[in-house]
Amino acid sequence: MRRIAVLVILLAAALVAACSEGPTGTPSGGSKQQQDLGGGGGGEAIRIGLPTAQTSFVNADLAVAAEKGFFEKQGVSVKVQNFGSGLKVVQAVIAGGVDVGASSIEPVVTAGARGQPLPIIGAYADRLAVNMVTPRTIADARALAGKRLGIQDVGAFREVMTRLVLQRAKLTPDDVDYRPVESNGYTGALVAGQIQSGILQVEQSVDAMRRERKLHVLADLYKLEPRYVYGTYFAKQQWLARNRDRAVKLLAAITEAHRFMYEHKAETVKIVAEATGFEPAVIEKAYGTLLERNAVFPVNQGLEPDRLEYTVGRMKELGLLGGGAAPDLSRVVDRGPIDAAVEKLGGPLEGDERWR
């Protein structure tokens, strides 16, 4: 319990520190140069922060939208910037360094619970899309006790996913040795034996096990927590109030990209491979898991209320809300922009299980 209290305090400190940044400040930890994805309509581009140092498959919906001209079709221009974690993206949105953030849900909800409401307006992948990868010598989660486990920031996505696995094994963070790892350094650290577990994106898992046969998937987080909501798009209330129409256009382009991805496998694999830097064979295998099996990309509104309530409840159980009450979901999620975006595309898709 002492360890959990420390984690919560550190996360709160990081969020408070973000509030003291200047209006265009970049949070500590650094980020990659902004990449112009193009688009149309003139005016200032929407700046989007991504939660990994290297664009992941689940964040490559933006690359698909750019490549297929969906941003231009909607009349918006987009620039993306990669950060080391969702927590750093939250800091950048609060500081005004980016307009729209892409992050797992935990730091967004936690910021809201601590007085910095960041309305969630959409989802890039509303189902979990990661695995815990370990050496094959670790065949059961209970064997993680005393091991070196890689995380990003305390309270950020990979640490929370690690904690979910530990909880199922009746372990706590006090029972393991957390080691900080850059978001694109997990495979190397696992192969070198510097850490003995890492939460990897599906494509990272495929690549890691190709490079080192002694590694395996200890836990598929989607199977472990099928109701848990994963990746969100969010913004500050002030920005959203001034740019609501642009937010609708952005989400319409992203939603059209999601729909395209399900129907055009070969072209999607090509675009995502270029965006992520992984070989097409790795991306093709990850595509089978993310789209064909688990359908992680929403093609309609996503963000189902019952799954959001479940996720926030799990966050409370894990101590991420500091013992306070769970936030009011009507204040956490603003469905107006995504509802309008889906209507702009002609309404919801129906007739297929994955369209829910």
ZIZIZI-V344096 format. One record per residue. N is the residue number from 1. RES is the residue in one letter. NEAR is the number of other C-alpha atoms within 10 Angstrom. D_FIRST is the distance of its C-alpha to the first C-alpha in Angstrom with 2 decimals. Layout:
N,RES,NEAR,D_FIRST  N,RES,NEAR,D_FIRST
//
This chain:
1,M,10,0.00  2,R,8,3.80  3,R,12,5.33  4,I,18,5.04  5,A,13,6.22  6,V,12,8.66  7,L,20,9.83  8,V,19,10.68  9,I,15,12.38  10,L,15,14.30  11,L,21,15.47  12,A,20,16.63  13,A,11,18.41  14,A,21,20.18  15,L,21,21.42  16,V,17,22.62  17,A,14,24.37  18,A,23,26.15  19,C,17,27.59  20,S,12,29.39  21,E,17,31.24  22,G,13,34.94  23,P,14,36.43  24,T,13,37.01  25,G,18,34.25  26,T,21,32.67  27,P,23,28.99  28,S,14,28.07  29,G,10,27.92  30,G,12,31.42  31,S,20,33.02  32,K,14,36.18  33,Q,11,39.42  34,Q,15,40.04  35,Q,13,42.07  36,D,15,44.75  37,L,18,44.86  38,G,15,47.95  39,G,21,48.94  40,G,16,51.48  41,G,13,52.33  42,G,10,52.44  43,G,9,50.26  44,E,10,47.04  45,A,19,44.86  46,I,19,41.47  47,R,20,38.88  48,I,25,36.06  49,G,28,32.91  50,L,28,31.65  51,P,27,28.12  52,T,24,29.26  53,A,18,31.41  54,Q,18,33.92  55,T,22,34.74  56,S,22,33.29  57,F,26,35.17  58,V,22,33.23  59,N,21,34.18  60,A,23,37.74  61,D,27,38.86  62,L,27,39.85  63,A,22,42.03  64,V,27,43.68  65,A,25,44.36  66,A,23,45.94  67,E,17,47.96  68,K,17,49.36  69,G,18,50.27  70,F,23,48.06  71,F,28,46.99  72,E,20,50.66  73,K,16,51.63  74,Q,19,49.28  75,G,17,50.42  76,V,22,47.23  77,S,22,46.51  78,V,21,43.14  79,K,20,41.54  80,V,23,38.28  81,Q,23,35.98  82,N,23,33.33  83,F,27,29.98  84,G,23,27.21  85,S,26,24.63  86,G,30,24.34  87,L,29,22.31  88,K,30,25.38  89,V,31,27.65  90,V,35,25.91  91,Q,28,26.40  92,A,27,30.03  93,V,29,30.76  94,I,29,29.44  95,A,22,31.48  96,G,22,34.53  97,G,22,34.87  98,V,27,35.17  99,D,22,36.22  100,V,28,34.40  101,G,29,31.13  102,A,27,30.23  103,S,30,26.54  104,S,27,24.10  105,I,26,23.00  106,E,23,19.38  107,P,26,20.21  108,V,28,23.20  109,V,26,21.47  110,T,28,18.69  111,A,23,21.61  112,G,17,23.32  113,A,20,20.44  114,R,15,20.53  115,G,10,24.28  116,Q,18,25.79  117,P,20,27.24  118,L,29,28.41  119,P,23,30.37  120,I,29,30.09  121,I,24,33.74  122,G,30,33.78  123,A,29,32.20  124,Y,26,33.09  125,A,26,31.44  126,D,25,29.83  127,R,25,28.71  128,L,26,26.41  129,A,25,28.50  130,V,24,26.42  131,N,27,25.77  132,M,23,23.40  133,V,26,25.92  134,T,27,25.60  135,P,20,28.20  136,R,14,29.93  137,T,11,28.79  138,I,18,25.38  139,A,14,26.57  140,D,12,23.43  141,A,18,19.94  142,R,15,18.63  143,A,13,20.57  144,L,21,18.32  145,A,17,16.14  146,G,13,16.91  147,K,16,18.93  148,R,18,19.43  149,L,25,18.48  150,G,26,20.24  151,I,25,18.86  152,Q,24,20.54  153,D,24,18.54  154,V,20,14.82  155,G,26,14.84  156,A,23,18.34  157,F,24,19.75  158,R,25,19.55  159,E,21,15.89  160,V,20,15.26  161,M,21,17.77  162,T,23,16.19  163,R,17,12.89  164,L,20,15.23  165,V,22,16.87  166,L,20,13.85  167,Q,15,12.75  168,R,12,16.38  169,A,15,16.30  170,K,11,13.29  171,L,18,11.49  172,T,19,8.40  173,P,20,8.97  174,D,13,8.11  175,D,14,11.16  176,V,15,13.49  177,D,15,15.28  178,Y,20,15.49  179,R,17,19.04  180,P,16,20.50  181,V,18,23.71  182,E,16,26.32  183,S,23,26.78  184,N,16,30.15  185,G,13,29.22  186,Y,26,27.25  187,T,24,30.31  188,G,14,31.60  189,A,17,28.33  190,L,22,28.10  191,V,19,31.78  192,A,11,31.53  193,G,13,28.62  194,Q,15,26.49  195,I,24,23.69  196,Q,24,23.38  197,S,30,22.21  198,G,31,22.85  199,I,29,22.83  200,L,23,26.55  201,Q,21,28.88  202,V,26,31.34  203,E,27,34.15  204,Q,23,32.03  205,S,24,31.22  206,V,18,34.94  207,D,20,35.89  208,A,21,33.37  209,M,18,34.55  210,R,12,38.13  211,R,13,37.60  212,E,15,35.74  213,R,11,36.45  214,K,14,33.75  215,L,22,31.14  216,H,21,30.34  217,V,23,28.26  218,L,19,25.36  219,A,19,24.17  220,D,19,26.21  221,L,21,23.77  222,Y,19,26.61  223,K,12,27.11  224,L,14,23.43  225,E,16,23.00  226,P,13,26.62  227,R,18,25.90  228,Y,22,23.53  229,V,26,25.34  230,Y,23,25.49  231,G,27,27.69  232,T,23,28.92  233,Y,23,31.61  234,F,28,30.95  235,A,25,32.60  236,K,21,32.57  237,Q,16,34.27  238,Q,9,36.95  239,W,14,37.92  240,L,21,38.00  241,A,11,40.21  242,R,10,42.70  243,N,13,42.61  244,R,14,42.12  245,D,13,45.23  246,R,18,44.20  247,A,27,40.77  248,V,24,42.66  249,K,23,44.93  250,L,25,42.06  251,L,26,40.31  252,A,27,43.69  253,A,29,44.27  254,I,27,40.84  255,T,28,41.31  256,E,21,44.77  257,A,26,43.34  258,H,25,40.94  259,R,17,43.94  260,F,18,45.98  261,M,23,43.39  262,Y,17,43.58  263,E,11,47.37  264,H,10,48.16  265,K,15,46.26  266,A,12,48.48  267,E,14,48.57  268,T,24,44.84  269,V,23,44.12  270,K,16,46.50  271,I,21,44.98  272,V,27,41.36  273,A,21,42.27  274,E,16,43.85  275,A,19,40.98  276,T,19,38.25  277,G,13,40.33  278,F,16,39.82  279,E,15,42.83  280,P,17,44.29  281,A,15,43.77  282,V,18,40.00  283,I,27,39.96  284,E,19,42.24  285,K,15,39.89  286,A,23,36.91  287,Y,24,39.16  288,G,13,39.58  289,T,16,35.87  290,L,25,35.08  291,L,17,38.24  292,E,13,40.17  293,R,11,37.38  294,N,17,34.36  295,A,21,36.19  296,V,25,33.32  297,F,26,35.61  298,P,21,36.49  299,V,25,40.23  300,N,26,40.06  301,Q,24,37.53  302,G,22,34.44  303,L,23,31.23  304,E,12,31.64  305,P,12,30.04  306,D,10,28.59  307,R,17,26.86  308,L,20,25.57  309,E,18,24.15  310,Y,14,22.51  311,T,19,21.00  312,V,23,19.64  313,G,16,18.23  314,R,15,16.41  315,M,21,15.10  316,K,18,13.76  317,E,12,12.13  318,L,17,10.40  319,G,16,9.14  320,L,27,12.14  321,L,24,13.81  322,G,21,11.47  323,G,12,11.69  324,G,11,15.44  325,A,10,18.19  326,A,17,19.24  327,P,18,22.22  328,D,13,25.76  329,L,15,26.90  330,S,10,30.43  331,R,13,29.36  332,V,20,27.31  333,V,20,30.22  334,D,18,33.87  335,R,17,35.95  336,G,14,39.24  337,P,23,39.67  338,I,25,38.91  339,D,20,41.02  340,A,19,43.86  341,A,27,43.48  342,V,21,43.84  343,E,15,46.85  344,K,16,48.29  345,L,14,48.30  346,G,9,50.18  347,G,13,47.40  348,P,15,44.85  349,L,14,45.69  350,E,11,46.02  351,G,7,47.09  352,D,7,44.44  353,E,7,41.00  354,R,18,39.44  355,W,16,40.82  356,R,15,38.40
//
